[in-house]
Amino acid sequence: MLVNRMRNLQTKTMKISHKYFHFSIIPLGFCGGFILGLVALRIFDRPLPQLVFLLSAFAFYALSFCFKNFLRLFCAVIAGFLLGICRMSVVISNQKILAAYYDKEITLSGTLAKDSEFKDGANRLVINDLYLNDSTKSVKCQVYVMLAGTENYARSDRITLRGKLKSGFGDYDGFT
């Protein structure tokens, strides 16, 4: 008799676990969707309007808390997917700006994000607020530069570099 009650309890528990999703599934679905969004936009390589995707992502994320069934997971995955598209769209639009300057002489100016580090015989710099060829529009990215010499550079110093951009500059693949 006790065994029958235990079996009934187990089958009821299994039915409930398949029918309802716990709140802990939301971050997991969101992260999975975010990665899918990054990969999808990287494959299609086309920047999309970020504000629309950002607002839609927040709406779907809020909606994921309203459901208790499969729709909870679905809304979380869609929210992550839309936010992943939004994030990758920023990267692609910056790459398109930089791609126009590949194999050309340019002037790159910006502000140092932190003090220079001298390592392996070179100064390592991180530059923010980039301006290309003395333009008024800044590119929202960071550049990691290695310079020969022992001169110390301080955080917030303005620096200007001149040279030729190689293909892959500003791309994650270009840092290898």
N, CA and C of each residue as an Amber inpcrd file, in Angstrom:
protein
   528
   0.8140000  -1.1890000   0.0000000   0.0000000   0.0000000   0.0000000
   0.8640000   1.2620000   0.0000000   1.9110000   1.2390000   0.8100000
   2.8390000   2.3660000   0.8690000   3.5780000   2.5210000  -0.4630000
   3.8820000   1.3990000  -1.0780000   4.5700000   1.4240000  -2.3690000
   3.6650000   2.0500000  -3.4260000   2.3800000   1.7190000  -3.4150000
   1.4390000   2.3010000  -4.3860000   1.3130000   3.8040000  -4.2030000
   1.2860000   4.2540000  -2.9580000   1.2170000   5.6880000  -2.7040000
   2.4730000   6.3970000  -3.2090000   3.6190000   5.7780000  -3.0080000
   4.8790000   6.3650000  -3.4880000   4.8800000   6.4510000  -5.0180000
   4.3960000   5.4160000  -5.6930000   4.3300000   5.4400000  -7.1540000
   3.3920000   6.5440000  -7.6420000   2.2570000   6.6710000  -7.0040000
   1.3140000   7.7330000  -7.3800000   1.9340000   9.1080000  -7.1800000
   2.6480000   9.2820000  -6.0940000   3.3080000  10.5570000  -5.8170000
   4.3840000  10.8550000  -6.8630000   5.1490000   9.8280000  -7.2470000
   6.1920000  10.0120000  -8.2560000   5.5960000  10.3830000  -9.6080000
   4.5300000   9.7410000 -10.0220000   3.9420000  10.0610000 -11.3290000
   3.3350000  11.4580000 -11.3220000   2.7390000  11.8770000 -10.2060000
   2.2100000  13.2340000 -10.1260000   3.3350000  14.2550000 -10.1950000
   4.4490000  13.9760000  -9.5250000   5.5920000  14.8870000  -9.5410000
   6.1780000  14.9840000 -10.9420000   6.2710000  13.8770000 -11.6480000
   6.8190000  13.8880000 -13.0030000   5.9180000  14.6840000 -13.9400000
   4.5990000  14.5470000 -13.7810000   3.6820000  15.2940000 -14.6330000
   3.8070000  16.7920000 -14.3850000   3.9340000  17.1720000 -13.1400000
   4.0690000  18.5900000 -12.8150000   5.3830000  19.1450000 -13.3500000
   6.4730000  18.4000000 -13.2330000   7.7650000  18.9170000 -13.6800000
   7.8000000  19.1130000 -15.1920000   7.0370000  18.3330000 -15.9410000
   7.0060000  18.5320000 -17.3820000   6.0660000  19.6720000 -17.7730000
   5.0790000  19.9070000 -16.9360000   4.0930000  20.9160000 -17.2580000
   4.5550000  22.3290000 -16.9160000   5.3110000  22.4820000 -15.8330000
   5.7360000  23.7950000 -15.3670000   7.2460000  23.9210000 -15.4110000
   7.7130000  25.1260000 -15.7170000   9.1440000  25.4100000 -15.7110000
   9.4450000  26.3390000 -14.5460000  10.4770000  26.0260000 -13.8190000
  10.8810000  26.8450000 -12.6690000  11.5280000  28.1480000 -13.1650000
  11.5600000  29.1590000 -12.2950000  12.1680000  30.4390000 -12.6490000
  13.6430000  30.3040000 -13.0220000  14.3040000  29.2680000 -12.5340000
  15.7370000  29.1110000 -12.8120000  16.0170000  28.8240000 -14.2810000
  15.0000000  28.4730000 -15.0480000  15.2010000  28.2020000 -16.4680000
  15.3490000  29.5020000 -17.2660000  14.9020000  30.6240000 -16.7030000
  14.9270000  31.8970000 -17.4280000  16.3550000  32.3350000 -17.7620000
  17.2900000  32.3840000 -16.7910000  18.6580000  32.7980000 -17.1610000
  19.3300000  31.8280000 -18.1260000  19.0500000  30.5420000 -17.9720000
  19.6400000  29.5560000 -18.8780000  19.1350000  29.7540000 -20.3050000
  17.8360000  29.9250000 -20.4610000  17.2730000  30.1800000 -21.7860000
  17.7540000  31.4970000 -22.3630000  17.8530000  32.5060000 -21.5000000
  18.3220000  33.8170000 -21.9370000  19.7500000  33.7270000 -22.4690000
  20.6450000  33.0480000 -21.7400000  22.0460000  32.9230000 -22.1780000
  22.1530000  32.1320000 -23.4760000  21.3780000  31.0590000 -23.5800000
  21.3750000  30.2860000 -24.8190000  20.8900000  31.1100000 -25.9960000
  19.8450000  31.8720000 -25.7850000  19.3260000  32.7450000 -26.8440000
  20.3080000  33.8330000 -27.2190000  21.0110000  34.3810000 -26.2170000
  22.0060000  35.4220000 -26.4730000  23.1130000  34.8990000 -27.3850000
  23.5990000  33.7100000 -27.1060000  24.6530000  33.1120000 -27.9380000
  24.1240000  32.8460000 -29.3450000  22.8990000  32.3560000 -29.4490000
  22.3010000  32.1340000 -30.7740000  22.1720000  33.4380000 -31.5540000
  21.8080000  34.5250000 -30.8750000  21.6980000  35.8240000 -31.5360000
  23.0320000  36.3260000 -32.0430000  24.0900000  36.1400000 -31.2330000
  25.4240000  36.5430000 -31.6730000  25.8500000  35.7760000 -32.9170000
  25.6510000  34.4720000 -32.8790000  26.0570000  33.6260000 -34.0100000
  25.2280000  33.9440000 -35.2510000  23.9270000  34.1170000 -35.0760000
  23.0550000  34.3870000 -36.2310000  23.4440000  35.6720000 -36.9330000
  23.6690000  36.7320000 -36.1730000  24.0090000  38.0020000 -36.8230000
  25.4270000  37.9770000 -37.3730000  26.3100000  37.2010000 -36.7650000
  27.6740000  37.0780000 -37.2900000  27.6390000  36.3840000 -38.6550000
  26.7420000  35.4250000 -38.8120000  26.6110000  34.7150000 -40.0880000
  26.0290000  35.6400000 -41.1530000  24.9730000  36.3850000 -40.8130000
  24.3250000  37.2590000 -41.7890000  25.0820000  38.5610000 -42.0130000
  25.9060000  38.9800000 -41.0580000  26.8260000  40.1150000 -41.1970000
  26.1330000  41.3880000 -41.6800000  25.0310000  41.7350000 -41.0280000
  24.2950000  42.9370000 -41.3890000  23.8440000  43.6480000 -40.1110000
  24.2710000  44.9020000 -39.8930000  23.8070000  45.6020000 -38.6900000
  22.3150000  45.9180000 -38.7630000  21.6510000  45.8060000 -37.6340000
  20.2140000  46.0430000 -37.5600000  19.9260000  47.1510000 -36.5460000
  18.7350000  47.7450000 -36.5790000  18.4120000  48.8320000 -35.6340000
  18.4240000  48.3240000 -34.1920000  19.3030000  48.8880000 -33.3740000
  19.5370000  48.3570000 -32.0360000  18.4170000  48.6870000 -31.0640000
  17.8420000  49.8510000 -31.1330000  16.8320000  50.2600000 -30.1590000
  15.6020000  49.3640000 -30.2250000  15.1720000  49.0090000 -31.4130000
  13.9980000  48.1520000 -31.5790000  14.2510000  46.7910000 -30.9370000
  15.4260000  46.2160000 -31.1860000  15.7450000  44.9050000 -30.6330000
  15.9400000  44.9660000 -29.1170000  16.5070000  46.0560000 -28.6280000
  16.7140000  46.2160000 -27.1940000  15.3750000  46.2920000 -26.4570000
  14.4630000  47.1110000 -26.9470000  13.1540000  47.2270000 -26.3070000
  12.3520000  45.9240000 -26.4080000  12.4430000  45.2650000 -27.5350000
  11.7490000  43.9820000 -27.7020000  12.3200000  42.9280000 -26.7630000
  13.6450000  42.9370000 -26.5760000  14.2810000  41.9780000 -25.6720000
  13.7880000  42.1750000 -24.2440000  13.6990000  43.4130000 -23.7930000
  13.2130000  43.6760000 -22.4370000  11.7460000  43.2710000 -22.2920000
  10.9560000  43.4870000 -23.3320000   9.5420000  43.0920000 -23.2810000
   9.4100000  41.5700000 -23.1660000  10.1570000  40.8320000 -23.9530000
  10.0980000  39.3700000 -23.8810000  10.6450000  38.8550000 -22.5520000
  11.6780000  39.5110000 -22.0370000  12.2290000  39.0850000 -20.7440000
  11.1980000  39.2810000 -19.6390000  10.5070000  40.4050000 -19.6360000
   9.4600000  40.6460000 -18.6430000   8.3100000  39.6560000 -18.8200000
   7.9930000  39.3290000 -20.0630000   6.9240000  38.3770000 -20.3440000
   7.2650000  36.9770000 -19.8470000   8.5450000  36.6330000 -19.8170000
   8.9400000  35.2930000 -19.3820000   8.5890000  35.0330000 -17.9240000
   8.4060000  36.0760000 -17.1290000   8.0240000  35.9000000 -15.7310000
   6.5150000  35.7240000 -15.5580000   5.7650000  35.9520000 -16.6080000
   4.3040000  35.8710000 -16.5220000   3.7720000  34.4630000 -16.7640000
   4.5570000  33.5840000 -17.3480000   4.0910000  32.2470000 -17.7040000
   4.7110000  31.1950000 -16.7920000   4.0710000  30.0240000 -16.7610000
   4.6030000  28.9180000 -15.9610000   4.8920000  27.6880000 -16.8100000
   4.6200000  27.7270000 -18.0670000   4.8090000  26.5610000 -18.9140000
   5.9360000  26.8150000 -19.9220000   5.8580000  26.1570000 -21.0310000
   6.8950000  26.2490000 -22.0540000   7.1040000  27.6800000 -22.5400000
   6.0900000  28.5140000 -22.4770000   6.2150000  29.9000000 -22.9330000
   7.2350000  30.6810000 -22.1080000   7.4350000  30.2920000 -20.8470000
   8.4550000  30.9450000 -20.0120000   9.8320000  30.7690000 -20.6500000
  10.1650000  29.5440000 -21.0120000  11.4530000  29.2650000 -21.6520000
  11.5270000  29.9280000 -23.0210000  10.4610000  29.8550000 -23.7910000
  10.4330000  30.4410000 -25.1260000  10.6890000  31.9460000 -25.0700000
  10.0150000  32.6520000 -24.1660000  10.1960000  34.1040000 -24.0450000
  11.6090000  34.4560000 -23.6060000  12.1860000  33.6660000 -22.7110000
  13.5590000  33.9230000 -22.2590000  14.5520000  33.7330000 -23.4000000
  14.3690000  32.6830000 -24.2020000  15.2670000  32.4370000 -25.3370000
  15.1360000  33.5610000 -26.3700000  13.9230000  33.9780000 -26.6590000
  13.7130000  35.0690000 -27.6210000  14.3250000  36.3670000 -27.1090000
  14.1800000  36.6420000 -25.8130000  14.7700000  37.8590000 -25.2300000
  16.2890000  37.8270000 -25.3680000  16.9030000  36.7100000 -25.0540000
  18.3510000  36.5860000 -25.2090000  18.7800000  36.7030000 -26.6560000
  18.0230000  36.0880000 -27.5460000  18.3170000  36.1490000 -28.9780000
  18.3030000  37.6050000 -29.4750000  17.2770000  38.3460000 -29.0880000
  17.1680000  39.7450000 -29.5190000  18.2880000  40.6050000 -28.9340000
  18.6480000  40.3530000 -27.6800000  19.7470000  41.1150000 -27.0790000
  21.0870000  40.7440000 -27.7180000  21.2640000  39.4820000 -28.0850000
  22.4660000  39.0640000 -28.8020000  22.5760000  39.7430000 -30.1580000
  21.4550000  39.8490000 -30.8560000  21.4370000  40.5630000 -32.1390000
  21.7960000  42.0290000 -31.9330000  21.2490000  42.6190000 -30.8790000
  21.5260000  44.0320000 -30.5820000  23.0200000  44.2350000 -30.3260000
  23.6280000  43.3570000 -29.5360000  25.0520000  43.4930000 -29.2000000
  25.9400000  43.2930000 -30.4300000  25.6520000  42.2800000 -31.2150000
  26.4800000  42.0090000 -32.3890000  26.2850000  43.0750000 -33.4540000
  25.1420000  43.7100000 -33.4850000  24.8960000  44.7830000 -34.4400000
  25.8380000  45.9570000 -34.1960000  26.1290000  46.2460000 -32.9360000
  27.0880000  47.3020000 -32.5970000  28.4750000  46.9470000 -33.1230000
  28.8860000  45.7080000 -32.9250000  30.2060000  45.2600000 -33.3760000
  30.3080000  45.3320000 -34.8970000  29.2920000  44.8640000 -35.5940000
  29.3250000  44.8480000 -37.0610000  29.3380000  46.2640000 -37.6270000
  28.5630000  47.1760000 -37.0420000  28.5480000  48.5460000 -37.5610000
  29.9070000  49.2210000 -37.3700000  30.5850000  48.9570000 -36.2440000
  31.9340000  49.5010000 -36.0590000  32.9310000  48.8870000 -37.0370000
  32.7980000  47.5990000 -37.3120000  33.6910000  46.9490000 -38.2660000
  33.4940000  47.5010000 -39.6730000  32.2690000  47.8050000 -40.0240000
  32.0030000  48.3690000 -41.3600000  32.6590000  49.7430000 -41.5020000
  32.6530000  50.5220000 -40.4220000  33.3140000  51.8330000 -40.4590000
  34.8140000  51.6490000 -40.6530000  35.4130000  50.7310000 -39.9100000
  36.8520000  50.5150000 -40.0120000  37.2450000  49.8530000 -41.3300000
  36.3820000  49.0150000 -41.8880000  36.7050000  48.3150000 -43.1380000
  36.9090000  49.2800000 -44.3000000  36.2940000  50.4360000 -44.2440000
  36.4640000  51.4270000 -45.3060000  37.8910000  51.9810000 -45.3410000
  38.6390000  51.8130000 -44.2580000  39.9920000  52.3560000 -44.1710000
  41.0850000  51.2890000 -44.3200000  40.7260000  50.0480000 -44.6060000
  41.7300000  48.9950000 -44.7570000  42.6590000  49.3040000 -45.9280000
  43.9290000  49.0050000 -45.7430000  44.9940000  49.2020000 -46.7350000
  45.1420000  50.6540000 -47.1470000  44.8260000  51.5800000 -46.2480000
  44.9890000  53.0150000 -46.4970000  45.7470000  53.6330000 -45.3340000
  46.4580000  54.7150000 -45.6230000  47.1290000  55.4770000 -44.5640000
  46.0790000  56.2700000 -43.8000000  46.0920000  56.1550000 -42.4720000
  45.1080000  56.8690000 -41.6660000  45.7860000  57.5240000 -40.4650000
  45.0660000  58.4220000 -39.8630000  45.4560000  59.0160000 -38.5860000
  44.4210000  58.5830000 -37.5660000  44.8850000  57.9470000 -36.5150000
  44.0170000  57.4260000 -35.4670000  44.3340000  58.1720000 -34.1850000
  43.3610000  58.8400000 -33.6070000  43.6050000  59.5580000 -32.3560000
  42.5760000  59.1240000 -31.3280000  42.9770000  59.1910000 -30.0560000
  42.0750000  58.7830000 -28.9910000  42.6650000  59.0750000 -27.6260000
  41.9760000  58.6140000 -26.6130000  42.3650000  58.8220000 -25.2270000
  42.7860000  57.4900000 -24.6210000  43.8540000  57.5010000 -23.8400000
  44.3040000  56.2770000 -23.1940000  43.3430000  55.8880000 -22.0770000
  42.9510000  54.6190000 -22.0650000  42.0170000  54.1250000 -21.0630000
  42.7180000  53.8290000 -19.7450000  44.0040000  53.5110000 -19.8010000
  44.7750000  53.2400000 -18.5930000  46.2320000  53.5380000 -18.8580000
  47.0430000  53.5380000 -17.7990000  48.4750000  53.8110000 -17.9480000
  49.1180000  52.7490000 -18.8330000  50.1640000  53.1400000 -19.5260000
  50.8580000  52.1980000 -20.3990000  51.5920000  51.1560000 -19.5630000
  51.7300000  49.9810000 -20.1330000  52.4650000  48.8890000 -19.4970000
  53.6560000  48.5610000 -20.3760000  54.8310000  48.4790000 -19.7850000
  56.0180000  48.0890000 -20.5360000  56.2350000  46.6030000 -20.3150000
  56.1380000  45.8270000 -21.4040000  56.2440000  44.3790000 -21.2960000
  56.8400000  43.8280000 -22.5880000  57.7800000  42.9370000 -22.4630000
  58.4210000  42.2920000 -23.6120000  59.0260000  43.3060000 -24.5790000
  59.5940000  44.3800000 -24.0670000  60.2720000  45.3700000 -24.8930000
  59.3580000  46.3200000 -25.6470000  58.0930000  46.3880000 -25.2640000
  57.1570000  47.2770000 -25.9590000  56.1640000  47.8770000 -24.9710000
  55.7110000  49.0720000 -25.2860000  54.6490000  49.7170000 -24.5230000
  53.3090000  49.1840000 -25.0060000  52.4750000  48.7960000 -24.0730000
  51.1260000  48.3190000 -24.4140000  50.1300000  49.3810000 -23.9850000
  49.3340000  49.8350000 -24.9550000  48.3700000  50.9110000 -24.7080000
  46.9570000  50.4350000 -25.0480000  45.9940000  50.9880000 -24.3190000
  44.5850000  50.7700000 -24.6220000  43.9850000  52.1420000 -24.9010000
  43.4560000  52.3160000 -26.1290000  42.9600000  53.6200000 -26.5570000
  41.4480000  53.5700000 -26.7320000  40.7600000  54.5570000 -26.1440000
  39.2920000  54.7240000 -26.2630000  38.9840000  55.9620000 -27.0870000
  37.7110000  56.1960000 -27.3220000  37.2270000  57.4060000 -28.0080000
  38.0220000  57.6850000 -29.2770000  37.9630000  56.7500000 -30.1940000
  38.7600000  56.8380000 -31.4160000  38.1590000  57.8040000 -32.4280000
  39.0390000  58.5420000 -33.0640000  38.6710000  59.4070000 -34.1880000
  39.5760000  59.0310000 -35.3470000  38.9740000  58.7770000 -36.5110000
  39.7320000  58.3880000 -37.6940000  39.8770000  59.5690000 -38.6350000
  41.0970000  59.8290000 -39.0630000  41.4000000  60.9030000 -40.0260000
  40.7870000  62.2450000 -39.6150000  40.9420000  62.6000000 -38.3900000
  40.4820000  63.8830000 -37.8560000  38.9940000  64.1330000 -38.0900000
  38.2000000  63.0850000 -38.0690000  36.7500000  63.2620000 -38.2520000
  36.1200000  63.6960000 -36.9300000  34.8800000  64.1040000 -37.0030000
  34.1760000  64.5350000 -35.8020000  33.3720000  63.3940000 -35.1860000
  33.2430000  62.2760000 -35.8890000  32.4890000  61.1330000 -35.3840000
  33.4420000  60.1190000 -34.7730000  33.2030000  59.7850000 -33.5040000
  34.0630000  58.8110000 -32.8490000  33.5460000  57.3980000 -33.1050000
  34.4750000  56.4470000 -33.0660000  34.1400000  55.0350000 -33.2130000
  34.1230000  54.4410000 -31.8120000  33.0330000  53.8070000 -31.4400000
  32.8750000  53.2670000 -30.0920000  33.5540000  51.9100000 -29.9720000
  34.8510000  51.9130000 -29.7780000  35.5780000  50.6690000 -29.5530000
  36.9050000  50.9780000 -28.8780000  37.6000000  49.9420000 -28.4650000
  38.9230000  50.0890000 -27.8760000  39.9460000  49.5040000 -28.8320000
  41.1300000  50.1000000 -28.8320000  42.2140000  49.5960000 -29.6500000
  43.3760000  49.2670000 -28.7250000  43.9510000  48.1020000 -28.9160000
  45.1230000  47.6870000 -28.1630000  46.3360000  47.8620000 -29.0650000
  47.2950000  48.6640000 -28.6120000  48.4430000  49.0340000 -29.4380000
  49.7290000  48.6650000 -28.7000000  50.7010000  48.1770000 -29.4600000
  52.0450000  47.9380000 -28.9180000  53.0030000  48.8690000 -29.6440000
  53.7220000  49.7020000 -28.8900000  54.6690000  50.6520000 -29.4480000
  56.0740000  50.3320000 -28.9670000  57.0290000  50.5160000 -29.8490000
  58.4250000  50.3660000 -29.4460000  58.8350000  51.5910000 -28.6320000
  59.7400000  51.4220000 -27.7190000  60.2140000  52.5460000 -26.9110000
  59.8650000  52.3610000 -25.4470000  60.4370000  53.2370000 -24.6410000
  60.2470000  53.1080000 -23.1940000  59.5010000  54.2920000 -22.5850000
  58.9660000  55.1630000 -23.4130000  58.2680000  56.3340000 -22.8920000
  56.9990000  55.9170000 -22.1410000  56.7600000  56.5350000 -20.9950000
  55.5670000  56.2420000 -20.2080000  54.4140000  57.1400000 -20.6380000
  53.2550000  56.5330000 -20.7480000  52.0450000  57.2700000 -21.0750000
  51.0810000  57.1030000 -19.9090000  50.3790000  58.1610000 -19.5730000
  49.4520000  58.1260000 -18.4460000  48.0170000  58.0330000 -18.9320000
  47.1780000  57.5650000 -18.0480000  45.7510000  57.4840000 -18.3330000
  45.2020000  58.8720000 -18.6820000  44.2850000  58.9350000 -19.6210000
  43.6300000  60.1580000 -20.1050000  44.5140000  60.9950000 -21.0240000
  45.7330000  60.5470000 -21.3410000  46.5570000  61.2430000 -22.3310000
  45.9160000  61.0810000 -23.7050000  45.9850000  62.1270000 -24.5230000
  45.5470000  62.0420000 -25.9110000  46.7310000  61.5450000 -26.7360000
  46.4730000  60.6360000 -27.6350000  47.5440000  60.0800000 -28.4650000
  47.0600000  60.0270000 -29.9040000  47.9850000  60.2710000 -30.8300000
  47.6800000  60.2140000 -32.2560000  48.6730000  59.2730000 -32.9160000
  48.1620000  58.3490000 -33.7040000  48.9790000  57.3740000 -34.4200000
  48.7080000  57.5040000 -35.9120000  49.7470000  57.3250000 -36.7090000
  49.6040000  57.3350000 -38.1690000  50.1650000  56.0310000 -38.7100000
  49.4500000  55.4790000 -39.6720000  49.9150000  54.2360000 -40.2600000
  48.8810000  53.6540000 -41.2020000  49.1300000  52.4220000 -41.6010000
  48.2760000  51.7300000 -42.5570000  47.5070000  50.6340000 -41.8170000
  46.1760000  50.6170000 -41.9880000  45.3540000  49.5860000 -41.3610000
  45.3870000  48.3230000 -42.2100000  45.6350000  47.2040000 -41.5470000
  45.5930000  45.9200000 -42.2360000  44.1920000  45.3440000 -42.1390000
  43.8710000  44.4840000 -43.0660000  42.5780000  43.8120000 -43.0440000
  42.4490000  43.0160000 -41.7520000  41.2890000  43.1070000 -41.1280000
  41.0670000  42.4170000 -39.8630000  41.2060000  43.3190000 -38.6590000
  41.6780000  44.5500000 -38.8490000  41.8080000  45.4830000 -37.7370000
  40.4190000  45.7940000 -37.1940000  40.2740000  45.7380000 -35.8790000
  38.9990000  46.0140000 -35.2520000  38.0910000  44.8200000 -35.1740000
  38.5440000  43.6820000 -35.6840000  37.7690000  42.4580000 -35.6490000
  38.3230000  41.5780000 -34.5410000  37.4650000  40.7870000 -33.9220000
  37.9350000  39.8830000 -32.8850000  38.9790000  38.9170000 -33.4400000
  38.8080000  38.5180000 -34.6900000  39.7650000  37.6190000 -35.3070000
  41.1160000  38.2890000 -35.5060000  41.1460000  39.6200000 -35.5520000
  42.3900000  40.3410000 -35.7650000  43.2900000  40.3990000 -34.5380000
  42.7770000  39.9600000 -33.3670000  43.5770000  40.0090000 -32.1520000
  44.4040000  38.7720000 -31.9260000  44.3110000  37.7710000 -32.7830000
  45.0480000  36.5320000 -32.5690000  46.5040000  36.6520000 -32.8950000
